[in-house]
Amino acid sequence: MASLQKIRNHGALLIAIVGLAMLAFILGDFLNSGSSFFNRSRENVGVIEGQKVHYTEYEAAKEQLTEVYKIESGRSDFDEDTHAQIRNQVWNMLMMDYTLRAQAEKIGMDITADELSELCIGENVHQIIRARRAFAGEDGQFSRDAVISLLQAINQEGEDAEQNANLKQAKTYWLYWEKAVRISYMQEKYTTLLQHMLKANSLDAEYAFNSRKNGVSAEYVMQPYFTVADSLVSVSDRDLKKLYKQHKEQYKQTPNRAIKYIAFDIVPNEADFKAAETLMNNLKEEFQTTEDVSLVVNTNSDVMYDGRDYSEETVPAQFKEFAFNKDAKTGDCTEILFENNTYAMARIMQAGYSLPDSVELKAIVEGGEDQELGWFKAADLPKNIAEPAFAGKRGDKFTVAQGMGEQTYEIMEIGKATPKVKLAILAREVTPSSKTYSIIYNNAKQFIVNNNNAEALESAAQEAGMTVVPEYNLTATTDKVGQLKGSRSIVRWAFDAKEGAVSDVFECGNQFIVAALTEVNDGEYRSLDAVRAELTYEATNNAKAEYIKKQLKGAESLEAAAQIMGQRVQSVERVSLADSRFGNAGMEPAVIGKTIAQGENTLSEPIQGNMGVFVVKTGTANNSAEEFNVESEKAQLASRFAYLPYQAMQLVEEKAEVTDNRANFQ
């Protein structure tokens, strides 16, 4: 009972405790269940015009384009630059797709299924499809039937796993280009619509005509800014701040970094050369005497032995004289040669025979016209085609697996036989050993320990005679630093480090790289200090303009102004508002405008131009005798407007609301 009474006495406190516990439980459950929401937001590669681009969509698009690259290039081993190109191409395509869709929705524009079908397989197939070599016929030209055959094939089930894989790849290929056609045609529709909107009316035509027709002759004198010594004028911080405010919109920037780096080349040392030479000496006798040359060579050499036939044109230059001298015979061997950091020796496996250098082939097409392919050397053909082609005789036919099917070829002609030799080559390039690698790495590490800030790193590197390389404007999505291979990790480091920091050692190709972060620019605009030099140049010219104007005070004639300036009087036969250049002075729009505005036979006040200060005296009107033709004038204006729709398309992408998170996934 006492216990019950205690509970009653502390009931309010217990209720509060239980309430807090329940709240904590509910919040915990909410946060746990909501974690998938937060995770999903972190999985977005970006947001384009309010549309989230999920990581899976981005990756699927990359994989799709990679397959397209494989088919188009016939290769599957892409380097770092190609992968970066694929990533950027995918993002640009997503940008174009989403921004176009957003604009199209606003104006009710779309592409129907019938339109897309007509563009892909209709009578007027889109140029994107027509340009694909995969859809070329036997004559090498675009074949609509080839497209239809592919579409029929990719919608069928293959006979085995390999055929299904080929069909899947073909379908991926087709869907990419179908999407590319849709986006391209949407852009064409949009720009065509803008072209129809940008029309010149009669008033536009009349204004343009009068701007060109009405002109005036003029004489002028100009004092260039560079003739005034900088010491005669002064520029204050207030002047720079004023100009910065005026031009601020020109200084918008994407967050970026600047670094400086030094490189430690990963190269073999004397011990590595000695080890390679010793290895070759140890292998020399076995190489010269063994009956199983392929085993010795393919186990130890950088050049595999595949029984190829070398001609005088294809044999390595260092072995040409040895392999093709008149006394060369099977079993002959060279001494160990050294060239381009490589030790090598050769052994003749077969000599004294001849084979043709080239062969002419024809592709046999069932139910169609055979296609003559031309002449080929063995090196130009895949091995499965080269072997039967060069082993056969004129008129022979052979069939090889190709793509998703088979292809039959006929040997039309065989080239003249020339001397050949089978050569086994045992070659070892001298490369850094693991010990050498460690020594160079430790040297780089020690350099960091001794110089752990940007200033110290640069100073020590210069003292050591090392080249300090600057790199500017690295953005979060920059794929690599300059030409450094595999240097994306340096960019990631630069966006995590503090200004002045020195990096750890990065391995980039055959170099160890140590970088220092010299600038962090995260503001929406470049800072005044970052653009101080160009602002100072403009402010100095403004000050010089005021200085020249003061010197000209009281000059009541062009000759007087010329005498004060120490410059000669020049003339312009005709000035009109349609001009872009003022006589020999270059691009001076302000001078042209004020010259026309001041009327005939008038002396101007000093005019501040781009390159200097001008004083202009107009003559009489000098109008063109050209007759006004409204339709001709409209046509000229239309040609000037032609680029505007495409410029508008660029602006649509530039002004799109985009959040780019790709850096988190690269």
C-alpha positions as CSV (number, residue, x, y, z in Angstrom):
1,M,0.0,0.0,0.0
2,A,2.9,2.3,0.9
3,S,4.2,1.7,-2.6
4,L,0.9,2.6,-4.2
5,Q,0.7,5.8,-2.1
6,K,4.2,6.8,-3.3
7,I,3.2,6.3,-6.9
8,R,0.1,8.4,-6.3
9,N,2.2,11.2,-4.7
10,H,4.6,11.2,-7.7
11,G,2.0,10.6,-10.3
12,A,2.5,13.9,-12.1
13,L,6.3,13.4,-12.3
14,L,5.9,9.8,-13.6
15,I,3.4,10.9,-16.2
16,A,6.0,13.5,-17.4
17,I,8.8,11.0,-17.5
18,V,6.6,8.5,-19.4
19,G,5.5,11.2,-21.7
20,L,9.1,12.2,-22.5
21,A,10.0,8.6,-23.1
22,M,7.2,8.1,-25.5
23,L,8.1,11.3,-27.3
24,A,11.7,10.1,-27.6
25,F,10.5,6.8,-28.9
26,I,8.2,8.5,-31.5
27,L,10.9,10.9,-32.6
28,G,13.4,8.1,-32.8
29,D,11.0,6.0,-34.9
30,F,10.3,9.1,-37.1
31,L,14.0,9.8,-37.6
32,N,14.8,6.1,-38.3
33,S,11.9,5.8,-40.8
34,G,12.8,9.2,-42.2
35,S,16.5,8.2,-42.7
36,S,15.6,6.8,-46.1
37,F,14.2,10.2,-47.1
38,F,17.5,11.9,-46.0
39,N,19.5,9.2,-47.7
40,R,17.5,9.7,-50.9
41,S,18.3,13.4,-50.9
42,R,21.9,12.5,-50.6
43,E,21.6,10.1,-53.5
44,N,20.6,12.9,-55.9
45,V,23.4,13.7,-58.4
46,G,21.7,17.0,-59.0
47,V,18.5,19.0,-59.4
48,I,17.6,20.5,-62.8
49,E,14.6,22.9,-63.0
50,G,13.1,21.3,-60.0
51,Q,13.6,17.7,-61.3
52,K,15.8,15.5,-59.1
53,V,18.4,13.4,-61.0
54,H,18.9,10.3,-58.9
55,Y,22.2,8.5,-58.8
56,T,20.7,5.4,-60.4
57,E,19.4,7.5,-63.4
58,Y,22.8,9.1,-63.8
59,E,24.7,5.8,-63.6
60,A,22.3,4.1,-66.0
61,A,22.8,6.9,-68.5
62,K,26.6,6.5,-68.1
63,E,26.4,2.8,-68.7
64,Q,24.2,3.3,-71.7
65,L,26.6,5.8,-73.3
66,T,29.6,3.6,-72.5
67,E,27.9,0.8,-74.5
68,V,27.3,3.2,-77.4
69,Y,31.0,4.2,-77.3
70,K,32.0,0.5,-77.4
71,I,29.8,-0.2,-80.5
72,E,30.8,3.0,-82.3
73,S,34.6,2.7,-81.6
74,G,34.8,-1.1,-81.6
75,R,36.8,-0.9,-78.4
76,S,36.1,-1.6,-74.7
77,D,39.3,-0.3,-73.1
78,F,38.7,3.4,-72.5
79,D,41.2,5.7,-70.8
80,E,40.5,8.2,-68.1
81,D,39.9,11.0,-70.5
82,T,37.2,9.0,-72.4
83,H,35.4,8.1,-69.1
84,A,35.5,11.8,-68.2
85,Q,34.1,12.7,-71.6
86,I,31.3,10.2,-71.1
87,R,30.4,11.6,-67.7
88,N,30.3,15.2,-69.0
89,Q,28.3,14.2,-72.1
90,V,25.7,12.4,-69.9
91,W,25.3,15.4,-67.7
92,N,25.0,17.8,-70.6
93,M,22.4,15.6,-72.2
94,L,20.4,15.5,-68.9
95,M,20.7,19.3,-68.7
96,M,19.4,19.7,-72.2
97,D,16.6,17.2,-71.7
98,Y,15.3,18.6,-68.4
99,T,15.6,22.3,-69.4
100,L,13.9,21.7,-72.7
101,R,11.1,19.7,-71.1
102,A,10.5,22.6,-68.6
103,Q,10.3,25.1,-71.4
104,A,8.1,22.9,-73.5
105,E,5.6,22.3,-70.7
106,K,5.3,26.1,-70.2
107,I,4.2,26.6,-73.9
108,G,2.4,23.2,-74.4
109,M,5.0,21.8,-76.9
110,D,5.7,18.1,-77.2
111,I,6.8,15.4,-79.6
112,T,4.2,12.7,-80.3
113,A,4.9,9.0,-80.8
114,D,4.1,9.3,-84.5
115,E,6.6,12.2,-84.9
116,L,9.3,10.3,-83.2
117,S,8.6,7.2,-85.3
118,E,8.7,9.2,-88.5
119,L,12.1,10.7,-87.4
120,C,13.5,7.3,-86.7
121,I,12.2,5.0,-89.4
122,G,10.1,7.3,-91.6
123,E,10.7,8.6,-95.1
124,N,12.8,11.5,-93.8
125,V,15.0,9.9,-91.0
126,H,16.7,12.3,-88.7
127,Q,20.4,13.1,-89.4
128,I,21.5,11.6,-86.1
129,I,20.2,8.2,-87.2
130,R,21.5,8.6,-90.7
131,A,25.0,9.4,-89.5
132,R,25.4,6.1,-87.6
133,R,27.7,3.6,-89.4
134,A,25.8,0.8,-87.7
135,F,22.9,1.6,-90.1
136,A,24.9,1.7,-93.3
137,G,24.0,-0.6,-96.2
138,E,26.3,-2.6,-98.4
139,D,27.1,0.6,-100.4
140,G,28.2,2.4,-97.2
141,Q,25.2,4.7,-97.3
142,F,22.4,5.0,-94.8
143,S,19.9,2.1,-95.1
144,R,16.4,2.4,-93.6
145,D,16.0,-1.3,-93.9
146,A,19.1,-1.8,-91.6
147,V,17.3,0.3,-88.9
148,I,14.1,-1.8,-89.3
149,S,16.0,-5.0,-89.2
150,L,17.7,-3.9,-85.9
151,L,14.3,-3.0,-84.4
152,Q,12.8,-6.3,-85.3
153,A,15.8,-8.2,-83.8
154,I,16.0,-6.4,-80.5
155,N,12.4,-7.3,-79.7
156,Q,13.0,-11.0,-80.1
157,E,14.4,-13.6,-77.7
158,G,17.9,-14.9,-78.4
159,E,18.8,-18.5,-78.9
160,D,21.4,-18.5,-76.1
161,A,22.9,-16.3,-73.4
162,E,25.5,-14.8,-75.7
163,Q,22.9,-13.8,-78.3
164,N,20.7,-12.3,-75.6
165,A,23.6,-10.3,-74.4
166,N,24.3,-9.0,-77.9
167,L,20.6,-8.2,-78.4
168,K,20.6,-6.3,-75.0
169,Q,23.6,-4.3,-76.1
170,A,21.9,-3.5,-79.5
171,K,18.7,-2.4,-77.7
172,T,20.8,-0.1,-75.4
173,Y,22.4,1.4,-78.5
174,W,19.1,2.0,-80.2
175,L,17.4,3.6,-77.2
176,Y,20.3,6.0,-76.7
177,W,20.0,7.3,-80.2
178,E,16.2,7.4,-80.1
179,K,16.5,9.6,-77.0
180,A,19.1,11.8,-78.7
181,V,16.7,12.3,-81.7
182,R,13.9,13.3,-79.4
183,I,16.0,15.9,-77.5
184,S,17.5,17.2,-80.8
185,Y,14.1,17.5,-82.5
186,M,12.7,19.2,-79.4
187,Q,15.4,21.8,-79.6
188,E,14.8,22.2,-83.3
189,K,11.1,22.8,-82.6
190,Y,11.9,25.3,-79.9
191,T,14.4,27.3,-81.9
192,T,12.1,27.3,-85.0
193,L,9.3,28.7,-82.8
194,L,11.7,31.5,-81.7
195,Q,12.7,32.2,-85.3
196,H,9.1,32.7,-86.2
197,M,8.7,35.1,-83.3
198,L,11.8,37.2,-84.2
199,K,10.5,39.1,-87.2
200,A,11.5,42.6,-88.4
201,N,8.6,45.0,-89.1
202,S,8.6,48.0,-91.4
203,L,9.6,50.4,-88.6
204,D,12.6,48.1,-87.8
205,A,13.5,48.1,-91.5
206,E,13.3,51.9,-91.8
207,Y,15.4,52.5,-88.7
208,A,18.1,50.1,-89.9
209,F,18.1,51.7,-93.3
210,N,18.4,55.3,-91.9
211,S,21.1,54.2,-89.5
212,R,23.1,53.1,-92.5
213,K,22.1,55.8,-95.0
214,N,22.5,58.9,-92.8
215,G,26.2,59.8,-92.2
216,V,28.6,62.6,-91.8
217,S,32.2,63.3,-92.7
218,A,34.5,64.1,-89.8
219,E,38.0,65.0,-88.7
220,Y,39.4,64.0,-85.4
221,V,42.4,64.0,-83.1
222,M,43.0,61.3,-80.5
223,Q,45.4,61.1,-77.6
224,P,46.0,57.4,-76.5
225,Y,46.0,56.7,-72.8
226,F,49.4,55.0,-73.0
227,T,51.0,58.4,-73.9
228,V,50.1,59.7,-70.4
229,A,52.5,58.5,-67.7
230,D,50.9,56.5,-64.8
231,S,52.7,58.8,-62.4
232,L,50.6,61.8,-63.5
233,V,47.4,60.2,-62.2
234,S,46.3,58.4,-59.1
235,V,43.7,55.7,-58.4
236,S,42.1,55.2,-55.0
237,D,40.5,52.2,-53.4
238,R,37.2,54.1,-53.6
239,D,37.6,54.3,-57.4
240,L,38.2,50.5,-57.6
241,K,35.2,49.8,-55.3
242,K,33.0,51.9,-57.5
243,L,34.1,50.1,-60.7
244,Y,33.7,46.7,-58.9
245,K,30.1,47.6,-58.0
246,Q,29.4,48.6,-61.6
247,H,30.9,45.4,-63.1
248,K,30.0,43.0,-60.3
249,E,27.7,40.8,-62.4
250,Q,30.6,40.1,-64.8
251,Y,32.4,38.5,-61.9
252,K,30.0,35.7,-61.0
253,Q,31.9,32.5,-60.4
254,T,31.4,28.8,-59.6
255,P,33.2,27.8,-56.4
256,N,36.7,27.0,-57.3
257,R,40.2,26.3,-56.0
258,A,43.8,27.2,-57.1
259,I,46.7,25.0,-56.3
260,K,50.4,24.7,-56.9
261,Y,52.1,21.3,-57.2
262,I,55.4,19.6,-57.6
263,A,56.1,16.3,-59.2
264,F,58.5,13.5,-58.2
265,D,59.1,11.3,-61.3
266,I,58.8,7.6,-60.7
267,V,61.8,6.5,-62.8
268,P,64.2,3.6,-62.5
269,N,67.5,4.1,-60.8
270,E,71.0,2.6,-61.4
271,A,70.2,-0.6,-59.4
272,D,67.0,-1.2,-61.6
273,F,69.1,-1.0,-64.8
274,K,71.7,-3.3,-63.4
275,A,69.0,-5.8,-62.3
276,A,67.4,-5.8,-65.8
277,E,70.7,-6.3,-67.5
278,T,71.6,-9.2,-65.1
279,L,68.2,-10.8,-65.8
280,M,68.7,-10.6,-69.5
281,N,72.2,-12.1,-69.2
282,N,70.8,-15.0,-67.1
283,L,68.2,-15.7,-69.8
284,K,70.5,-15.3,-72.8
285,E,71.7,-18.9,-73.1
286,E,68.3,-20.4,-72.5
287,F,66.7,-18.1,-75.1
288,Q,69.3,-19.0,-77.7
289,T,69.1,-22.7,-77.2
290,T,65.6,-23.7,-76.0
291,E,63.2,-25.6,-78.2
292,D,60.2,-24.0,-76.5
293,V,60.9,-20.4,-77.3
294,S,57.3,-19.2,-76.8
295,L,57.5,-20.4,-73.1
296,V,60.7,-18.5,-72.4
297,V,59.6,-15.4,-74.2
298,N,56.0,-15.2,-73.0
299,T,57.1,-15.8,-69.4
300,N,59.8,-13.2,-69.4
301,S,59.4,-10.7,-72.2
302,D,57.4,-7.5,-72.8
303,V,56.9,-8.6,-76.4
304,M,54.8,-11.8,-76.7
305,Y,55.8,-14.4,-79.3
306,D,52.8,-15.3,-81.5
307,G,54.5,-16.6,-84.6
308,R,53.9,-13.4,-86.6
309,D,55.6,-12.9,-90.0
310,Y,57.7,-9.7,-90.0
311,S,58.5,-7.9,-93.3
312,E,61.2,-5.3,-93.7
313,E,58.6,-2.7,-93.1
314,T,57.1,-4.2,-89.9
315,V,60.2,-5.6,-88.1
316,P,61.5,-3.4,-85.2
317,A,64.2,-1.1,-86.7
318,Q,67.0,-2.3,-84.4
319,F,66.6,-5.9,-85.7
320,K,66.1,-5.1,-89.4
321,E,69.7,-5.5,-90.6
322,F,70.1,-8.7,-88.5
323,A,66.8,-10.3,-89.7
324,F,67.1,-9.5,-93.4
325,N,70.8,-9.6,-94.2
326,K,71.7,-12.1,-97.0
327,D,73.3,-14.5,-94.5
328,A,70.4,-14.6,-92.0
329,K,69.3,-18.1,-91.2
330,T,67.0,-19.9,-88.7
331,G,68.6,-20.1,-85.2
332,D,70.6,-16.9,-85.5
333,C,70.6,-14.7,-82.4
334,T,71.6,-11.1,-81.6
335,E,73.6,-9.9,-78.7
336,I,71.7,-8.0,-75.9
337,L,70.9,-4.6,-77.3
338,F,69.9,-1.5,-75.2
339,E,67.7,1.2,-76.6
340,N,65.0,3.5,-75.1
341,N,65.4,2.1,-71.6
342,T,64.8,-1.4,-72.9
343,Y,67.2,-4.4,-73.1
344,A,66.3,-6.7,-76.0
345,M,67.6,-9.7,-78.0
346,A,66.1,-11.5,-81.0
347,R,66.2,-15.0,-82.4
348,I,65.3,-16.1,-86.0
349,M,62.7,-18.8,-85.8
350,Q,62.2,-19.1,-89.6
351,A,63.9,-17.3,-92.5
352,G,64.2,-17.6,-96.3
353,Y,60.5,-17.6,-97.2
354,S,58.1,-15.2,-98.8
355,L,54.5,-14.3,-98.2
356,P,52.1,-11.6,-99.7
357,D,52.0,-8.3,-97.9
358,S,48.4,-7.6,-98.7
359,V,45.1,-9.2,-99.8
360,E,42.0,-7.9,-101.6
361,L,38.7,-9.1,-100.0
362,K,35.1,-9.1,-100.8
363,A,32.2,-9.6,-98.4
364,I,29.6,-12.1,-99.6
365,V,26.0,-10.9,-98.9
366,E,23.3,-13.5,-99.0
367,G,20.3,-12.3,-101.0
368,G,22.1,-9.0,-101.8
369,E,24.9,-7.5,-103.7
370,D,28.4,-8.5,-102.6
371,Q,30.6,-5.7,-101.4
372,E,34.2,-5.2,-102.5
373,L,36.2,-4.1,-99.4
374,G,39.6,-3.3,-100.9
375,W,43.2,-4.2,-100.0
376,F,44.4,-5.0,-96.5
377,K,47.6,-5.7,-94.8
378,A,47.7,-8.4,-92.1
379,A,48.0,-5.8,-89.4
380,D,44.9,-4.0,-90.6
381,L,42.6,-7.1,-90.0
382,P,41.5,-8.9,-86.9
383,K,43.4,-12.1,-86.4
384,N,40.4,-14.4,-87.2
385,I,40.1,-12.8,-90.6
386,A,43.9,-12.2,-91.3
387,E,44.9,-15.9,-90.8
388,P,42.5,-17.5,-93.4
389,A,42.9,-14.5,-95.7
390,F,46.6,-14.8,-96.0
391,A,46.7,-18.6,-95.8
392,G,44.4,-19.1,-98.8
393,K,44.6,-18.5,-102.5
394,R,42.7,-16.4,-105.0
395,G,39.0,-17.4,-105.2
396,D,38.9,-19.1,-101.8
397,K,36.0,-18.3,-99.4
398,F,36.0,-18.4,-95.6
399,T,33.5,-17.7,-92.9
400,V,34.1,-16.1,-89.5
401,A,32.0,-15.1,-86.6
402,Q,31.2,-11.4,-86.6
403,G,28.9,-9.5,-84.3
404,M,25.7,-11.3,-83.7
405,G,26.2,-13.6,-86.8
406,E,28.7,-14.8,-89.3
407,Q,30.3,-13.2,-92.4
408,T,31.7,-14.9,-95.4
409,Y,34.6,-13.4,-97.4
410,E,36.1,-14.2,-100.7
411,I,39.8,-13.6,-101.5
412,M,39.7,-11.6,-104.8
413,E,43.5,-11.0,-105.2
414,I,46.7,-11.7,-103.3
415,G,49.6,-9.2,-103.3
416,K,53.1,-9.9,-104.5
417,A,55.1,-12.1,-102.2
418,T,57.9,-10.4,-100.3
419,P,60.6,-11.8,-97.9
420,K,59.4,-12.6,-94.4
421,V,61.0,-13.8,-91.2
422,K,59.6,-15.2,-87.9
423,L,61.3,-13.5,-85.1
424,A,61.2,-14.2,-81.3
425,I,62.0,-11.1,-79.3
426,L,62.9,-11.2,-75.6
427,A,62.6,-7.6,-74.4
428,R,62.6,-6.1,-70.9
429,E,61.9,-2.4,-70.3
430,V,63.7,-1.1,-67.2
431,T,61.0,-0.1,-64.7
432,P,61.3,1.1,-61.1
433,S,61.5,-1.7,-58.6
434,S,59.3,-1.8,-55.5
435,K,62.4,-0.6,-53.6
436,T,62.9,2.3,-55.9
437,Y,59.2,3.1,-55.8
438,S,59.4,3.2,-52.0
439,I,62.5,5.5,-52.0
440,I,60.9,8.0,-54.3
441,Y,57.6,7.9,-52.3
442,N,59.5,8.4,-49.0
443,N,61.4,11.4,-50.5
444,A,58.1,13.0,-51.4
445,K,56.7,12.2,-47.9
446,Q,59.8,13.8,-46.2
447,F,59.4,16.9,-48.4
448,I,55.9,17.3,-47.0
449,V,57.2,16.9,-43.4
450,N,59.9,19.5,-43.9
451,N,57.5,21.9,-45.7
452,N,54.0,21.7,-44.3
453,N,52.5,24.9,-45.7
454,A,52.1,26.4,-49.2
455,E,54.7,29.1,-48.8
456,A,57.4,26.8,-47.4
457,L,56.6,24.1,-50.1
458,E,57.0,26.6,-53.0
459,S,60.2,28.1,-51.5
460,A,61.9,24.7,-50.8
461,A,60.9,23.4,-54.3
462,Q,62.5,26.4,-56.0
463,E,65.6,26.0,-53.9
464,A,65.8,22.4,-55.0
465,G,65.4,23.3,-58.7
466,M,62.0,21.7,-58.9
467,T,59.3,23.1,-61.2
468,V,56.3,24.5,-59.3
469,V,53.2,24.2,-61.5
470,P,50.1,26.4,-60.8
471,E,46.6,25.3,-61.6
472,Y,43.7,27.7,-61.4
473,N,39.9,27.5,-61.5
474,L,39.5,23.9,-60.4
475,T,35.8,23.3,-59.8
476,A,34.2,20.5,-57.8
477,T,33.5,18.6,-61.0
478,T,36.9,19.1,-62.6
479,D,38.0,15.6,-63.9
480,K,41.7,16.1,-63.6
481,V,44.4,18.6,-62.8
482,G,46.1,19.8,-66.1
483,Q,47.4,16.7,-67.9
484,L,48.1,14.7,-64.7
485,K,46.7,11.1,-65.1
486,G,44.4,9.9,-62.4
487,S,44.4,13.2,-60.6
488,R,40.7,13.5,-59.7
489,S,41.7,12.7,-56.1
490,I,43.7,16.0,-56.0
491,V,40.5,18.0,-56.8
492,R,38.6,16.2,-54.1
493,W,41.4,17.0,-51.6
494,A,41.4,20.7,-52.7
495,F,37.7,21.0,-51.8
496,D,38.1,19.4,-48.4
497,A,41.4,21.2,-47.3
498,K,42.0,24.7,-45.9
499,E,43.8,27.4,-47.8
500,G,47.5,27.1,-47.3
501,A,47.4,23.3,-46.6
502,V,49.8,20.9,-48.2
503,S,48.5,17.5,-49.5
504,D,49.6,14.0,-48.9
505,V,51.3,12.2,-51.8
506,F,49.2,11.4,-54.8
507,E,50.2,8.9,-57.4
508,C,49.3,10.2,-60.9
509,G,50.6,7.9,-63.7
510,N,54.4,7.8,-63.4
511,Q,54.6,10.7,-60.9
512,F,54.1,11.3,-57.3
513,I,52.4,14.7,-56.8
514,V,52.4,17.0,-53.7
515,A,50.0,19.9,-53.9
516,A,49.5,23.1,-51.9
517,L,46.1,24.8,-51.8
518,T,46.8,28.5,-52.6
519,E,43.2,29.9,-53.1
520,V,39.7,29.0,-51.9
521,N,37.0,30.9,-53.8
522,D,33.6,30.0,-52.5
523,G,31.8,33.4,-52.9
524,E,29.1,34.0,-55.5
525,Y,31.4,36.6,-57.1
526,R,35.1,36.9,-57.6
527,S,36.5,39.2,-54.9
528,L,37.7,42.7,-55.5
529,D,41.3,41.6,-54.8
530,A,41.0,38.8,-57.5
531,V,40.1,41.4,-60.2
532,R,42.1,44.3,-58.8
533,A,44.5,44.3,-61.8
534,E,41.9,44.7,-64.4
535,L,40.0,47.2,-62.3
536,T,43.2,49.2,-61.8
537,Y,43.8,49.3,-65.5
538,E,40.3,50.6,-66.2
539,A,40.4,53.1,-63.3
540,T,43.8,54.4,-64.5
541,N,42.4,55.0,-68.0
542,N,39.5,56.8,-66.5
543,A,41.8,59.0,-64.5
544,K,44.0,59.6,-67.6
545,A,40.9,60.6,-69.6
546,E,40.1,63.2,-67.0
547,Y,43.7,64.4,-67.1
548,I,43.6,64.8,-70.9
549,K,40.3,66.6,-70.7
550,K,41.7,69.2,-68.3
551,Q,44.7,69.7,-70.6
552,L,42.2,70.4,-73.5
553,K,40.2,73.0,-71.5
554,G,40.0,76.2,-73.6
555,A,41.0,74.5,-76.9
556,E,38.5,76.1,-79.4
557,S,39.7,74.4,-82.6
558,L,40.7,70.9,-83.7
559,E,44.2,72.3,-84.5
560,A,44.5,73.7,-81.0
561,A,43.5,70.3,-79.5
562,A,46.0,68.5,-81.8
563,Q,48.8,70.9,-80.6
564,I,48.0,70.3,-77.0
565,M,47.8,66.5,-77.5
566,G,50.9,66.4,-79.7
567,Q,48.9,64.3,-82.1
568,R,48.0,64.8,-85.8
569,V,44.6,65.4,-87.3
570,Q,43.0,62.4,-89.0
571,S,39.9,62.2,-91.2
572,V,37.0,59.9,-91.6
573,E,35.2,60.0,-94.9
574,R,31.8,58.9,-93.5
575,V,30.5,58.0,-90.1
576,S,27.1,56.3,-89.6
577,L,25.3,54.6,-86.7
578,A,25.6,51.3,-88.6
579,D,29.4,51.5,-88.3
580,S,31.3,49.3,-85.8
581,R,34.7,51.1,-86.2
582,F,35.6,54.8,-86.1
583,G,38.1,55.4,-88.9
584,N,41.5,54.0,-88.0
585,A,40.8,54.2,-84.3
586,G,39.1,50.8,-84.1
587,M,36.0,49.9,-82.0
588,E,34.8,53.2,-80.6
589,P,31.0,53.1,-80.2
590,A,30.7,56.0,-77.8
591,V,32.7,58.2,-80.3
592,I,30.5,57.1,-83.2
593,G,27.3,57.9,-81.3
594,K,28.4,61.3,-80.1
595,T,29.7,62.2,-83.6
596,I,26.4,61.5,-85.2
597,A,24.5,63.2,-82.4
598,Q,26.4,66.5,-82.6
599,G,25.2,67.4,-86.1
600,E,27.0,69.0,-89.0
601,N,30.0,71.4,-88.8
602,T,30.4,71.2,-85.1
603,L,33.4,70.8,-82.7
604,S,32.9,68.2,-80.0
605,E,33.8,68.4,-76.3
606,P,36.6,65.8,-75.5
607,I,35.1,62.3,-75.8
608,Q,36.3,59.5,-73.6
609,G,36.8,56.4,-75.9
610,N,38.1,52.9,-75.4
611,M,41.7,53.6,-76.4
612,G,42.0,57.3,-75.7
613,V,40.3,60.8,-75.6
614,F,38.9,62.1,-78.9
615,V,38.0,65.6,-80.2
616,V,35.9,65.4,-83.3
617,K,34.9,68.1,-85.8
618,T,32.0,67.1,-88.1
619,G,31.7,68.2,-91.7
620,T,28.7,68.1,-93.9
621,A,26.1,65.4,-94.2
622,N,27.4,62.4,-96.3
623,N,24.3,60.3,-96.9
624,S,24.1,57.2,-99.0
625,A,22.3,57.3,-102.3
626,E,20.8,53.9,-101.7
627,E,17.0,53.6,-102.2
628,F,14.9,52.2,-99.4
629,N,13.6,48.7,-100.1
630,V,11.5,47.5,-97.2
631,E,11.5,43.8,-98.1
632,S,15.3,43.7,-98.7
633,E,15.9,45.5,-95.4
634,K,13.7,43.0,-93.6
635,A,15.6,40.1,-95.1
636,Q,18.9,41.6,-94.0
637,L,17.6,42.0,-90.5
638,A,16.3,38.4,-90.5
639,S,19.8,37.1,-91.4
640,R,21.2,39.1,-88.4
641,F,18.5,37.6,-86.1
642,A,19.3,34.1,-87.3
643,Y,21.7,33.3,-84.4
644,L,19.4,34.7,-81.7
645,P,17.2,31.5,-81.2
646,Y,20.4,29.4,-80.6
647,Q,21.7,32.1,-78.3
648,A,18.4,32.0,-76.5
649,M,18.7,28.2,-76.1
650,Q,22.1,28.7,-74.5
651,L,20.6,31.2,-72.1
652,V,17.9,28.8,-71.2
653,E,20.5,26.4,-70.0
654,E,22.7,29.1,-68.4
655,K,19.7,30.5,-66.5
656,A,18.2,27.1,-65.5
657,E,18.0,26.4,-61.8
658,V,20.6,23.7,-61.3
659,T,22.1,22.1,-58.3
660,D,25.2,20.0,-59.3
661,N,26.2,17.4,-56.8
662,R,28.2,15.2,-59.2
663,A,31.4,15.9,-57.2
664,N,30.0,13.7,-54.5
665,F,29.9,10.7,-56.9
666,Q,33.1,11.1,-58.8
